[in-house]
Amino acid sequence: MTIRNLDALFKPSSVAIIGATERAGALGQLITRNVLDAGFPGPVWLVNPHRATLFEHRCFPDVASLPAAPELAIITTPAAAAVDAVAALAARGTRAAVVIAAGFAGSGDAPGVALRRALLDAARPALLRILGPNCLGLLAPAAKLNASFAHLAPRTGSLAFVAQSG
């Protein structure tokens, strides 16, 4: 694995949440709330085609409408929509994305394998770094970023832990 765009994961300058929502219990709601509550110092752009505002923040209908390419995108949509989101983000110049959705099989399940291949193919031309899919999210306490659905955030310290597990 290369270190390409890892800085966009762990110290992004801007974040977009694709699939942000206020619907109680939805992943998009939990992650949006966690990102906003963690105090991330850069711009946080919320993307939802059905809302003008969420949590008193302006909401954009799609990736193309964002004021700039986010350095990091958190994708909370279902798997099929995540592929389109990655393609749109790659076209905008986003450097890294966290794909929360399950449904992307590593092997065996034909539809899941095809979705995984489509996701990677959408990211490849722009060298967009993908974390996930089927993950808890990303917690980077030093960057004041909790882009996960974890109910507790770790404290900032000198220890790092990186893992990927479906």
C-alpha positions as CSV (number, residue, x, y, z in Angstrom):
1,M,0.0,0.0,0.0
2,T,1.3,3.5,-0.9
3,I,1.1,6.5,1.4
4,R,-0.6,8.5,-1.4
5,N,-3.3,10.9,-0.1
6,L,-3.1,9.5,3.5
7,D,-2.7,13.1,4.7
8,A,-6.2,13.8,3.2
9,L,-7.6,11.1,5.5
10,F,-5.8,12.0,8.7
11,K,-5.4,15.8,8.4
12,P,-8.0,17.0,5.8
13,S,-8.5,20.7,5.2
14,S,-12.2,20.2,4.2
15,V,-14.8,17.5,4.6
16,A,-18.0,16.7,2.7
17,I,-20.6,14.3,4.0
18,I,-22.5,12.6,1.1
19,G,-25.8,11.3,2.4
20,A,-26.0,13.7,5.3
21,T,-29.5,13.6,7.0
22,E,-31.3,14.5,10.2
23,R,-33.3,11.2,10.1
24,A,-32.9,9.7,13.5
25,G,-30.9,6.5,13.6
26,A,-29.6,6.8,10.0
27,L,-25.9,6.4,9.5
28,G,-25.9,9.7,7.7
29,Q,-27.4,11.4,10.8
30,L,-25.0,9.7,13.3
31,I,-21.9,10.6,11.2
32,T,-23.0,14.1,10.4
33,R,-23.7,14.7,14.1
34,N,-20.3,13.2,15.1
35,V,-18.4,15.4,12.6
36,L,-20.2,18.6,13.6
37,D,-19.8,17.9,17.3
38,A,-16.1,17.0,17.1
39,G,-15.2,20.6,16.2
40,F,-13.5,20.0,12.9
41,P,-11.9,23.4,12.1
42,G,-12.2,23.4,8.3
43,P,-15.3,23.6,6.1
44,V,-17.8,20.8,6.5
45,W,-20.2,20.6,3.5
46,L,-23.3,18.5,3.8
47,V,-24.8,16.8,0.6
48,N,-28.4,15.8,0.4
49,P,-30.5,16.5,-2.7
50,H,-33.7,16.8,-0.7
51,R,-32.8,19.4,1.9
52,A,-31.6,23.0,1.8
53,T,-30.3,22.9,5.4
54,L,-29.4,20.2,7.9
55,F,-28.5,20.8,11.6
56,E,-28.6,24.6,10.8
57,H,-25.9,24.1,8.1
58,R,-26.3,24.8,4.4
59,C,-26.9,21.6,2.4
60,F,-25.9,21.1,-1.2
61,P,-27.9,18.9,-3.7
62,D,-24.8,17.1,-5.1
63,V,-21.0,17.0,-5.3
64,A,-20.9,19.3,-8.4
65,S,-22.7,22.1,-6.3
66,L,-20.0,22.2,-3.6
67,P,-18.0,25.4,-3.4
68,A,-14.8,23.5,-3.9
69,A,-13.5,19.9,-4.1
70,P,-13.5,18.5,-0.5
71,E,-10.2,17.0,0.4
72,L,-12.0,14.2,2.3
73,A,-15.5,12.9,1.6
74,I,-17.5,10.6,4.0
75,I,-20.0,8.6,2.0
76,T,-23.0,7.4,4.0
77,T,-25.2,6.4,1.1
78,P,-26.2,2.8,0.1
79,A,-23.6,0.9,-1.9
80,A,-25.1,1.5,-5.3
81,A,-25.2,5.3,-4.8
82,A,-21.7,5.2,-3.3
83,V,-20.2,4.3,-6.7
84,D,-21.8,7.4,-8.3
85,A,-20.6,9.6,-5.4
86,V,-17.0,8.4,-5.8
87,A,-17.1,9.1,-9.6
88,A,-18.4,12.6,-8.9
89,L,-15.8,13.2,-6.2
90,A,-13.0,11.9,-8.4
91,A,-14.1,14.3,-11.2
92,R,-14.0,17.2,-8.7
93,G,-10.5,16.4,-7.5
94,T,-11.3,15.0,-4.0
95,R,-8.2,13.2,-2.7
96,A,-9.8,10.7,-0.2
97,A,-13.1,9.1,0.6
98,V,-14.5,7.0,3.4
99,V,-17.1,4.6,2.2
100,I,-19.3,3.4,5.1
101,A,-21.7,1.2,3.2
102,A,-21.7,-2.6,3.2
103,G,-22.6,-4.6,0.1
104,F,-19.3,-4.6,-1.6
105,A,-18.1,-8.3,-1.5
106,G,-14.4,-9.0,-1.6
107,S,-15.0,-12.3,-3.3
108,G,-17.8,-14.8,-3.9
109,D,-21.0,-12.7,-4.1
110,A,-21.2,-11.6,-7.8
111,P,-23.2,-8.4,-7.3
112,G,-21.0,-7.3,-4.4
113,V,-17.8,-8.1,-6.4
114,A,-19.1,-6.0,-9.3
115,L,-20.0,-3.1,-7.1
116,R,-16.5,-3.2,-5.5
117,R,-14.9,-3.2,-8.9
118,A,-17.0,-0.3,-10.0
119,L,-16.1,1.6,-6.9
120,L,-12.4,1.1,-7.4
121,D,-12.7,1.9,-11.1
122,A,-14.4,5.2,-10.3
123,A,-11.6,6.2,-7.9
124,R,-8.6,5.0,-10.0
125,P,-8.4,7.8,-12.7
126,A,-8.1,10.5,-10.1
127,L,-6.0,8.4,-7.7
128,L,-8.7,9.0,-5.0
129,R,-7.8,7.1,-1.8
130,I,-10.7,4.9,-0.5
131,L,-11.1,3.8,3.1
132,G,-13.7,1.0,3.3
133,P,-16.1,0.0,2.2
134,N,-18.0,-1.6,5.0
135,C,-16.3,0.2,7.8
136,L,-16.9,2.0,11.1
137,G,-15.6,5.2,9.6
138,L,-12.6,7.4,10.4
139,L,-11.5,8.8,13.8
140,A,-8.7,11.3,13.8
141,P,-8.7,13.1,17.2
142,A,-5.7,15.3,16.5
143,A,-7.6,16.7,13.5
144,K,-10.8,17.1,15.6
145,L,-12.5,14.7,13.2
146,N,-14.9,11.9,14.2
147,A,-16.3,10.7,10.9
148,S,-17.6,7.5,12.3
149,F,-20.7,6.0,13.8
150,A,-18.9,5.1,17.0
151,H,-20.7,6.3,20.1
152,L,-17.5,7.4,21.8
153,A,-14.5,9.3,20.4
154,P,-11.0,8.5,21.5
155,R,-9.0,11.2,23.2
156,T,-6.1,12.8,21.4
157,G,-2.8,11.2,22.3
158,S,0.5,9.8,20.9
159,L,-0.8,6.4,19.8
160,A,-2.3,5.6,16.4
161,F,-4.3,2.6,15.3
162,V,-5.3,1.9,11.8
163,A,-7.4,-1.1,10.9
164,Q,-9.8,-2.2,8.1
165,S,-12.3,-4.9,8.8
166,G,-15.6,-5.8,7.3
